[in-house]
């Protein structure tokens, strides 16, 4: 059975479990009073939600919580998002021809959005189009929710989730630098509300490595065994959930303390998005973040 939370019920559970006001905890049931979120590019508040990018071609935006969050000991972030395409017949936007039906036209837009932790800049803004707003940001990790197929970026499919990092170098949206990718997800751009959870724990339990969603892409070796030798402290795991908060769609091995150059274990957390020749609205409807304190991070995948 799939466990599905509404945005309100999920945030009520988060606030009850991790009271807002504790160090590193915040929750936005909506964005009507979100003055602690720094908006860059075209990102803005629309009614009660955060619009990362509107349904216009060639735009890019980002949104960062104004205070750095401690991520080295683990964290959990929950958010609700919705991706829609404006259907104004006077401004229909480009059409993507469907591969299996060359006479049919899909109104699916591009390009997607990402949740990013980075220690580069409080006003970071990456590349547009297939860059999903994060490509070019240094010293970070991106979890992309991609809705458009870019062959030159080695996308596996138009609708996918991936974790990408190049350690302290610039993140690239090209999939040669992904740690893992999942196609086993709902249609991200179907206009419906979707609930997502991203959780990092600083250890790699056998339950994670044996899970069907676990991946360790070849790019991991470049991070674990850098040319400049260092002392690895062991790998943790990054888990991504969509709509089902029991079963992750993707688990990848990560060590944020070694992969990134952090400021006493802290980094900025936020979202990026972009459009290209194809476009759509990328909206975040609610967002909560919790830092795990020592010993608090759950060891069970289903225990979060």
KOLDONU-413875 format. One line per field, with one value per residue: x, y, z of N, C-alpha, C in turn; residue in three letters. Coordinates in steps of 0.2 Angstrom, whole numbers, plus 5000, padded with zeros to 4 digits. Layout:
<nodes>
nxx = [X  ...] .
nyy = [Y  ...] .
nzz = [Z  ...] .
caxx = [X  ...] .
cayy = [Y  ...] .
cazz = [Z  ...] .
cxx = [X  ...] .
cyy = [Y  ...] .
czz = [Z  ...] .
aa = [ALA  ...] .
</nodes>
This chain:
<nodes>
nxx = [5004  5003  5009  5002  5004  4995  4999  4997  4994  5007  5016  5011  5014  5028  5030  5026  5034  5047  5049  5046  5058  5067  5085  5089  5077  5063  5048  5036  5020  5014  5019  5015  5021  5035  5048  5061  5066  5077  5075  5080  5084  5070  5062  5048  5035  5019  5003  5000  5011  5027  5034  5045  5050  5041  5029  5037  5048  5066  5070  5076  5078  5080  5079  5083  5085  5088  5097  5111  5111  5114  5121  5130  5128  5117  5100  5083  5071  5055  5044  5031  5026  5021  5019  5015  5007  5004  4989  4985  4978  4982  4995  5003  5015  5030  5029  5032  5035  5028  5037  5032  5021  5021  5013  5007  5006  5014  5010  5019  5031  5047  5060  5062  5065  5076  5081  5094  5109  5122  5138  5142  5137  5125  5116  5116  5114  5111  5114  5102  5089  5093  5101  5094  5094  5104  5116  5133  5134  5145  5152  5142  5127  5115  5098  5089  5073  5068  5060  5061  5068  5085  5096  5109  5114  5114  5102  5092  5078  5063  5056  5062  5072  5087  5103  5116  5133  5149  5157  5168  5169  5161  5144  5137  5124  5125  5124  5135  5140  5132  5126  5116  5101  5083  5069  5058  5045  5031  5022  5030  5026  5012  5003  4997  4998  5012  5021  5037  5051  5068  5081  5096  5108  5122  5128  5130  5119  5117  5104  5101  5110  5105  5093  5080  5081  5093  5108  5125  5134  5147  5153  5155  5167  5176  5174  5176  5189  5199  5211  5219  5224  5214  5207  5195  5179  5170  5155  5139  5121  5110  5093  5078  5061  5045  5029  5026  5030  5036  5043  5058  5062  5075  5091  5107  5125  5133  5145  5144  5152  5165  5164  5160  5165  5162  5155  5159  5152  5140  5128  5120  5102  5090  5080  5081  5077  5073  5069  5068  5068  5056  5043  5036  5026  5034  5031  5033  5024  5024  5036  5048  5061  5073  5086  5096  5101  5115  5115  5102  5097  5088  5090  5083  5076  5062  5059  5058] .
nyy = [4994  5011  5025  5040  5057  5072  5089  5097  5088  5082  5092  5095  5083  5084  5096  5092  5082  5087  5101  5117  5131  5125  5122  5124  5119  5122  5127  5129  5130  5136  5149  5162  5171  5171  5177  5174  5167  5168  5175  5172  5177  5174  5169  5170  5174  5168  5171  5160  5151  5146  5151  5145  5145  5153  5149  5152  5154  5151  5155  5157  5152  5153  5149  5151  5146  5158  5156  5147  5129  5115  5101  5090  5081  5074  5076  5080  5084  5090  5092  5100  5099  5106  5105  5113  5116  5130  5133  5142  5146  5156  5157  5145  5139  5129  5113  5096  5083  5067  5052  5038  5041  5050  5059  5065  5078  5083  5092  5093  5101  5110  5114  5107  5105  5107  5101  5108  5107  5118  5126  5138  5151  5163  5168  5160  5155  5145  5138  5139  5131  5115  5115  5116  5126  5124  5119  5123  5129  5129  5117  5108  5098  5091  5087  5082  5085  5080  5084  5084  5078  5078  5074  5077  5079  5066  5061  5049  5048  5057  5059  5059  5056  5062  5061  5072  5077  5085  5086  5097  5105  5113  5109  5099  5096  5086  5069  5061  5064  5059  5052  5042  5037  5038  5030  5025  5032  5043  5053  5068  5080  5081  5090  5088  5088  5084  5075  5076  5069  5071  5064  5063  5053  5050  5037  5021  5009  4991  4988  4999  4997  4985  4987  4989  5001  5006  5013  5015  5024  5024  5036  5039  5034  5044  5053  5046  5042  5053  5062  5070  5064  5060  5058  5047  5047  5037  5032  5039  5039  5045  5048  5047  5051  5050  5054  5041  5038  5028  5019  5022  5030  5031  5028  5033  5032  5044  5056  5070  5077  5075  5076  5089  5106  5112  5124  5123  5112  5116  5122  5131  5128  5124  5128  5126  5130  5129  5134  5131  5130  5124  5125  5127  5129  5129  5125  5127  5121  5119  5118  5110  5108  5099  5097  5084  5079  5073  5056  5055  5053  5042  5024  5015  5012  5014  5020  5034] .
nzz = [5000  4996  5005  5006  5009  5012  5008  5020  5030  5031  5034  5047  5054  5053  5060  5073  5076  5075  5082  5077  5078  5086  5084  5067  5062  5051  5044  5031  5029  5019  5007  5010  5020  5019  5022  5025  5014  5001  4985  4968  4951  4941  4951  4962  4974  4972  4975  4987  4986  4980  4966  4956  4942  4929  4916  4904  4890  4892  4905  4922  4939  4957  4974  4991  5008  5020  5030  5034  5034  5045  5039  5040  5050  5046  5038  5035  5023  5018  5005  4995  4978  4962  4945  4930  4914  4905  4896  4887  4872  4864  4866  4865  4866  4862  4854  4858  4848  4849  4851  4849  4842  4829  4823  4833  4846  4860  4875  4885  4896  4899  4911  4922  4940  4955  4971  4981  4990  4995  4996  4991  4987  4994  4985  4974  4957  4944  4927  4913  4904  4900  4911  4922  4932  4942  4936  4935  4948  4961  4973  4978  4980  4970  4968  4956  4948  4934  4919  4905  4890  4887  4875  4873  4886  4891  4896  4904  4901  4898  4910  4925  4941  4948  4956  4958  4958  4959  4969  4976  4964  4950  4949  4937  4925  4916  4913  4916  4928  4938  4953  4954  4947  4944  4936  4941  4945  4948  4935  4934  4929  4928  4932  4944  4963  4971  4984  4991  4999  5005  5012  5021  5029  5039  5038  5030  5030  5029  5025  5017  5006  5001  4996  4983  4977  4978  4971  4964  4955  4942  4943  4956  4961  4957  4967  4979  4978  4977  4967  4975  4989  5003  5020  5021  5029  5029  5020  5019  5016  5004  5002  4992  4991  4983  4984  4990  5006  5012  5004  4996  4981  4976  4982  4986  4989  4999  5005  5013  5021  5016  5002  5000  5003  5018  5029  5044  5044  5038  5026  5012  5009  4996  4981  4964  4947  4929  4912  4894  4877  4878  4890  4907  4922  4937  4953  4971  4984  4998  5012  5022  5034  5043  5054  5059  5075  5085  5084  5081  5068  5058  5057  5050  5034  5032  5044  5045] .
caxx = [5000  5007  5007  5002  5002  4993  5004  4995  4995  5014  5019  5008  5018  5035  5031  5025  5040  5053  5046  5049  5061  5074  5090  5089  5071  5059  5042  5032  5014  5013  5024  5012  5025  5041  5053  5067  5068  5080  5074  5085  5082  5063  5058  5044  5029  5013  4998  5003  5016  5033  5035  5052  5050  5034  5028  5039  5054  5072  5071  5080  5077  5082  5076  5087  5084  5093  5102  5114  5108  5119  5119  5135  5125  5110  5094  5077  5067  5049  5041  5026  5027  5016  5022  5009  5009  4998  4985  4982  4978  4985  5002  5003  5022  5033  5026  5036  5032  5028  5041  5029  5016  5024  5008  5004  5009  5013  5011  5024  5035  5053  5065  5062  5068  5080  5083  5101  5113  5128  5141  5145  5134  5119  5112  5118  5110  5115  5112  5095  5087  5094  5105  5089  5095  5109  5122  5138  5135  5150  5152  5135  5124  5108  5093  5085  5066  5069  5054  5062  5073  5090  5100  5116  5115  5113  5096  5089  5071  5061  5053  5067  5075  5094  5107  5122  5138  5156  5161  5169  5169  5154  5139  5135  5118  5126  5123  5141  5142  5126  5127  5111  5095  5077  5063  5052  5042  5025  5023  5031  5023  5005  4998  4995  5002  5016  5025  5043  5056  5075  5084  5103  5110  5129  5131  5127  5117  5116  5097  5101  5113  5101  5086  5080  5082  5100  5113  5131  5136  5154  5156  5156  5174  5180  5173  5178  5196  5201  5218  5223  5222  5212  5205  5187  5176  5165  5149  5132  5116  5105  5087  5073  5055  5040  5022  5026  5035  5039  5048  5062  5063  5082  5096  5114  5130  5136  5148  5144  5158  5171  5163  5160  5169  5157  5157  5158  5146  5134  5127  5113  5098  5085  5078  5083  5073  5074  5065  5072  5063  5050  5042  5030  5027  5037  5029  5034  5018  5026  5043  5050  5068  5075  5093  5097  5106  5119  5111  5094  5096  5085  5094  5079  5073  5055  5058  5058] .
cayy = [5000  5017  5030  5047  5062  5079  5094  5100  5083  5080  5097  5094  5078  5087  5101  5089  5077  5091  5107  5123  5135  5121  5124  5120  5117  5127  5124  5134  5127  5140  5154  5169  5175  5167  5182  5171  5164  5173  5173  5175  5176  5175  5166  5174  5171  5169  5169  5157  5146  5149  5150  5145  5148  5153  5145  5156  5151  5153  5158  5153  5155  5149  5151  5148  5148  5163  5154  5140  5123  5110  5095  5085  5075  5072  5080  5078  5090  5088  5098  5098  5103  5105  5107  5114  5119  5135  5130  5148  5144  5161  5157  5138  5137  5124  5106  5091  5077  5060  5047  5033  5043  5056  5064  5068  5083  5083  5098  5093  5107  5109  5108  5104  5109  5103  5103  5108  5110  5120  5131  5142  5157  5163  5170  5156  5154  5141  5139  5138  5126  5108  5116  5116  5131  5122  5118  5129  5131  5125  5114  5107  5092  5093  5081  5085  5082  5082  5082  5085  5073  5081  5069  5079  5078  5059  5060  5042  5048  5064  5060  5055  5060  5060  5065  5074  5081  5084  5087  5105  5108  5115  5104  5098  5092  5080  5063  5057  5065  5057  5046  5038  5040  5033  5031  5022  5038  5046  5058  5074  5086  5079  5095  5086  5090  5078  5076  5073  5069  5070  5062  5061  5050  5050  5031  5017  5003  4986  4989  5003  4994  4979  4990  4989  5008  5008  5014  5017  5025  5024  5043  5039  5032  5050  5057  5042  5041  5059  5062  5072  5059  5062  5053  5046  5045  5032  5034  5040  5038  5050  5044  5051  5048  5054  5052  5036  5040  5021  5016  5027  5029  5031  5028  5034  5033  5051  5058  5077  5080  5074  5078  5096  5110  5115  5130  5120  5107  5120  5124  5133  5123  5128  5125  5129  5128  5133  5132  5132  5131  5121  5128  5126  5132  5125  5128  5123  5123  5119  5116  5110  5106  5097  5095  5078  5080  5067  5050  5056  5051  5035  5019  5011  5016  5015  5023  5041] .
cazz = [5000  4995  5010  5003  5013  5009  5011  5026  5035  5031  5038  5054  5057  5054  5066  5079  5077  5075  5083  5074  5084  5087  5079  5060  5060  5049  5041  5028  5026  5012  5006  5011  5024  5019  5021  5026  5008  4996  4978  4963  4944  4940  4956  4965  4977  4968  4980  4993  4984  4978  4959  4954  4936  4926  4910  4899  4888  4893  4911  4927  4945  4963  4981  4996  5015  5021  5035  5032  5038  5047  5035  5041  5054  5043  5038  5031  5020  5015  5001  4990  4972  4956  4938  4926  4908  4903  4890  4883  4865  4860  4867  4866  4867  4858  4854  4857  4845  4853  4848  4846  4838  4826  4821  4840  4849  4868  4878  4891  4896  4902  4910  4929  4946  4959  4978  4981  4996  4992  5000  4986  4987  4996  4980  4969  4951  4938  4920  4911  4899  4903  4917  4928  4937  4946  4933  4936  4955  4964  4979  4980  4978  4967  4967  4951  4946  4927  4915  4898  4888  4883  4873  4874  4893  4892  4900  4903  4899  4900  4917  4930  4946  4948  4961  4954  4961  4957  4974  4977  4958  4948  4947  4930  4924  4912  4918  4917  4935  4942  4957  4953  4943  4945  4932  4944  4948  4945  4930  4938  4926  4926  4935  4951  4968  4973  4990  4991  5004  5004  5018  5021  5035  5039  5038  5025  5033  5025  5023  5011  5000  4999  4994  4976  4974  4979  4965  4965  4948  4942  4945  4963  4962  4957  4973  4985  4978  4973  4965  4981  4994  5010  5024  5020  5035  5027  5016  5021  5011  5002  5001  4989  4991  4980  4986  4995  5011  5015  4999  4992  4974  4975  4987  4983  4994  4999  5011  5012  5025  5012  4996  5000  5008  5021  5034  5050  5043  5036  5019  5010  5006  4992  4975  4957  4941  4923  4906  4888  4872  4881  4897  4911  4929  4943  4959  4977  4988  5005  5013  5029  5034  5049  5055  5063  5080  5086  5085  5079  5061  5058  5053  5046  5028  5033  5050  5044] .
cxx = [5004  5004  5008  5000  5000  4999  5003  4997  5003  5017  5017  5012  5025  5035  5030  5031  5046  5050  5050  5052  5067  5079  5090  5083  5067  5053  5038  5026  5012  5018  5021  5017  5032  5047  5060  5070  5071  5079  5078  5082  5074  5059  5054  5038  5023  5007  5001  5008  5022  5034  5042  5054  5043  5034  5030  5046  5060  5073  5074  5078  5079  5079  5080  5085  5089  5098  5105  5112  5114  5117  5124  5132  5119  5105  5089  5073  5061  5046  5035  5026  5022  5019  5016  5011  5003  4995  4982  4983  4982  4992  5004  5010  5024  5029  5032  5033  5033  5032  5037  5023  5017  5019  5004  5008  5008  5015  5016  5029  5042  5055  5064  5064  5072  5080  5090  5103  5119  5131  5145  5143  5127  5114  5114  5112  5114  5112  5105  5095  5089  5098  5101  5091  5101  5116  5127  5138  5140  5149  5146  5133  5117  5104  5088  5078  5065  5063  5055  5068  5078  5095  5107  5118  5115  5108  5094  5082  5069  5059  5058  5069  5082  5097  5114  5126  5145  5160  5162  5169  5162  5150  5137  5128  5119  5127  5129  5143  5136  5129  5122  5105  5089  5072  5057  5048  5036  5027  5024  5027  5015  5000  4996  5000  5006  5020  5031  5047  5063  5078  5092  5105  5118  5132  5127  5125  5116  5109  5097  5104  5109  5094  5086  5081  5089  5104  5119  5134  5144  5157  5158  5164  5178  5179  5176  5186  5199  5209  5222  5220  5219  5209  5197  5185  5170  5159  5143  5127  5111  5099  5081  5067  5050  5034  5022  5032  5038  5044  5052  5062  5071  5086  5103  5119  5133  5139  5148  5150  5164  5170  5163  5164  5164  5160  5155  5152  5140  5134  5121  5109  5092  5083  5080  5078  5075  5069  5070  5067  5056  5049  5036  5031  5029  5036  5031  5028  5019  5033  5044  5057  5070  5082  5093  5102  5110  5115  5104  5093  5093  5090  5090  5076  5066  5054  5057  5051] .
cyy = [5006  5022  5037  5052  5068  5083  5096  5095  5081  5086  5097  5089  5080  5091  5097  5085  5082  5099  5113  5128  5131  5123  5120  5118  5123  5124  5129  5130  5130  5145  5161  5174  5172  5172  5180  5167  5169  5171  5176  5173  5178  5172  5171  5171  5173  5166  5166  5152  5150  5146  5150  5148  5148  5150  5150  5153  5155  5157  5154  5156  5150  5153  5147  5151  5153  5162  5147  5135  5118  5103  5089  5079  5072  5077  5077  5084  5087  5094  5095  5102  5102  5108  5107  5117  5124  5133  5136  5146  5150  5161  5150  5135  5131  5117  5101  5085  5070  5055  5041  5035  5050  5061  5067  5073  5083  5090  5098  5098  5105  5114  5104  5108  5104  5106  5103  5110  5112  5125  5135  5149  5158  5166  5166  5155  5151  5143  5137  5132  5119  5109  5116  5121  5130  5121  5124  5131  5126  5122  5113  5100  5094  5086  5084  5081  5084  5080  5083  5081  5078  5076  5071  5079  5071  5058  5053  5042  5055  5064  5056  5060  5057  5064  5066  5079  5080  5087  5095  5108  5110  5109  5104  5094  5087  5074  5059  5059  5064  5052  5041  5041  5035  5035  5029  5027  5040  5051  5065  5080  5084  5084  5094  5088  5083  5080  5072  5074  5067  5069  5060  5059  5049  5043  5027  5010  4998  4986  4993  5000  4988  4981  4990  4996  5010  5008  5017  5018  5025  5031  5043  5038  5039  5054  5053  5042  5047  5059  5065  5068  5062  5057  5052  5044  5040  5035  5034  5038  5044  5047  5049  5048  5053  5050  5046  5037  5033  5019  5021  5025  5028  5032  5028  5035  5040  5052  5066  5080  5080  5076  5085  5100  5114  5120  5127  5116  5110  5121  5127  5128  5127  5124  5129  5127  5132  5130  5134  5134  5129  5124  5126  5129  5127  5128  5124  5126  5124  5117  5116  5107  5105  5095  5089  5080  5073  5061  5050  5053  5043  5030  5015  5015  5018  5018  5030  5044] .
czz = [5000  5001  5007  5008  5009  5012  5018  5032  5036  5035  5045  5057  5058  5060  5073  5081  5078  5076  5080  5079  5086  5082  5073  5058  5057  5045  5038  5025  5019  5012  5007  5015  5025  5017  5022  5020  5003  4989  4973  4956  4944  4946  4960  4969  4973  4972  4986  4992  4981  4970  4957  4947  4933  4919  4904  4897  4890  4899  4916  4934  4951  4969  4986  5003  5017  5026  5033  5037  5040  5043  5036  5045  5052  5043  5034  5029  5017  5011  4997  4984  4967  4950  4933  4919  4906  4897  4887  4876  4861  4861  4869  4868  4862  4859  4854  4854  4848  4849  4845  4842  4834  4824  4827  4843  4857  4870  4884  4890  4898  4907  4917  4934  4950  4966  4978  4988  4993  4997  4996  4987  4990  4991  4973  4963  4946  4932  4919  4907  4903  4909  4923  4934  4942  4943  4933  4943  4958  4971  4982  4978  4976  4966  4962  4949  4939  4923  4907  4896  4884  4881  4874  4881  4895  4897  4899  4900  4901  4907  4922  4936  4947  4954  4958  4958  4958  4962  4975  4970  4956  4947  4940  4929  4919  4916  4918  4924  4939  4947  4957  4950  4944  4940  4935  4948  4945  4939  4934  4936  4924  4929  4942  4956  4970  4979  4989  4997  5002  5011  5017  5028  5034  5039  5032  5028  5027  5022  5017  5005  4997  4996  4986  4973  4975  4972  4967  4958  4948  4944  4952  4965  4962  4963  4979  4984  4974  4972  4971  4986  5000  5014  5024  5027  5034  5024  5020  5015  5010  4999  4998  4989  4987  4981  4990  5000  5015  5011  4995  4985  4972  4981  4984  4989  4993  5005  5011  5016  5020  5005  4995  5005  5012  5026  5041  5050  5040  5029  5018  5007  5002  4986  4969  4952  4935  4917  4900  4883  4873  4888  4900  4918  4933  4949  4965  4982  4996  5006  5020  5029  5042  5049  5060  5068  5081  5088  5084  5072  5061  5054  5049  5040  5029  5040  5050  5045] .
aa = [UNK  UNK  UNK  UNK  UNK  UNK  UNK  UNK  UNK  UNK  UNK  UNK  UNK  UNK  UNK  UNK  UNK  UNK  UNK  UNK  UNK  UNK  UNK  UNK  UNK  UNK  UNK  UNK  UNK  UNK  UNK  UNK  UNK  UNK  UNK  UNK  UNK  UNK  UNK  UNK  UNK  UNK  UNK  UNK  UNK  UNK  UNK  UNK  UNK  UNK  UNK  UNK  UNK  UNK  UNK  UNK  UNK  UNK  UNK  UNK  UNK  UNK  UNK  UNK  UNK  UNK  UNK  UNK  UNK  UNK  UNK  UNK  UNK  UNK  UNK  UNK  UNK  UNK  UNK  UNK  UNK  UNK  UNK  UNK  UNK  UNK  UNK  UNK  UNK  UNK  UNK  UNK  UNK  UNK  UNK  UNK  UNK  UNK  UNK  UNK  UNK  UNK  UNK  UNK  UNK  UNK  UNK  UNK  UNK  UNK  UNK  UNK  UNK  UNK  UNK  UNK  UNK  UNK  UNK  UNK  UNK  UNK  UNK  UNK  UNK  UNK  UNK  UNK  UNK  UNK  UNK  UNK  UNK  UNK  UNK  UNK  UNK  UNK  UNK  UNK  UNK  UNK  UNK  UNK  UNK  UNK  UNK  UNK  UNK  UNK  UNK  UNK  UNK  UNK  UNK  UNK  UNK  UNK  UNK  UNK  UNK  UNK  UNK  UNK  UNK  UNK  UNK  UNK  UNK  UNK  UNK  UNK  UNK  UNK  UNK  UNK  UNK  UNK  UNK  UNK  UNK  UNK  UNK  UNK  UNK  UNK  UNK  UNK  UNK  UNK  UNK  UNK  UNK  UNK  UNK  UNK  UNK  UNK  UNK  UNK  UNK  UNK  UNK  UNK  UNK  UNK  UNK  UNK  UNK  UNK  UNK  UNK  UNK  UNK  UNK  UNK  UNK  UNK  UNK  UNK  UNK  UNK  UNK  UNK  UNK  UNK  UNK  UNK  UNK  UNK  UNK  UNK  UNK  UNK  UNK  UNK  UNK  UNK  UNK  UNK  UNK  UNK  UNK  UNK  UNK  UNK  UNK  UNK  UNK  UNK  UNK  UNK  UNK  UNK  UNK  UNK  UNK  UNK  UNK  UNK  UNK  UNK  UNK  UNK  UNK  UNK  UNK  UNK  UNK  UNK  UNK  UNK  UNK  UNK  UNK  UNK  UNK  UNK  UNK  UNK  UNK  UNK  UNK  UNK  UNK  UNK  UNK  UNK  UNK  UNK  UNK  UNK  UNK  UNK  UNK  UNK  UNK  UNK  UNK  UNK  UNK  UNK  UNK  UNK] .
</nodes>
